[in-house]
Amino acid sequence: MPNILGKYTNIFNMPILLGNLFYLYANKFSTMNPKEIPQDHQELMIEIGKRLRELRKNKGMSYIEFAKQIGISRNSYNQLELGKSNFQFISLLNILKYNETPLSVFFKDL
C-alpha cells in the first residue's frame, strides 16, 4: 500500500489521527436537535427534568451557569429541565457527576 502521508507518517499516528477525525465528525452531529419524545415517555422525561432542576437549585446556580459548568448550551439544558428534550445519556452522566449523585439514587422511585 502506498504511503499517502509521505513524510508525515513519522509524525502522525494514523489510528489517533483517524480517531480524532471521527471524534470531530461525530461531534458535528451531536449538536443536531434531538428527536421528539414519544408520547408514552413524556411523563418520565418531565420527572427527570424536575429532578435535574432540584439538583441545580441545591447548588444555588442558575440554569445558564449550570449549563456552562457541564458543557452544554443553556437552551439544551433548559429543554432538559422542562422535560422537552430527548437528551443524550452522556449529558445526564455529566450532570450527575457534577452533582456527585449516583445514577441509582437519581432514578430511584421513578
Stockholm file with secondary structure:
# STOCKHOLM 1.0

chainA/1-110         MPNILGKYTNIFNMPILLGNLFYLYANKFSTMNPKEIPQDHQELMIEIGKRLRELRKNKGMSYIEFAKQIGISRNSYNQLELGKSNFQFISLLNILKYNETPLSVFFKDL
#=GR chainA/1-110 SS CCCTTGGGGGTSCHHHHHHHHHHHHHHHHHTSCCCCCCGGGHHHHHHHHHHHHHHHHHTTCCHHHHHHHHTSCHHHHHHHHTTCCCCCHHHHHHHHHHTTCCHHHHHTTC
#=GC SS_cons         CCCTTGGGGGTSCHHHHHHHHHHHHHHHHHTSCCCCCCGGGHHHHHHHHHHHHHHHHHTTCCHHHHHHHHTSCHHHHHHHHTTCCCCCHHHHHHHHHHTTCCHHHHHTTC
//
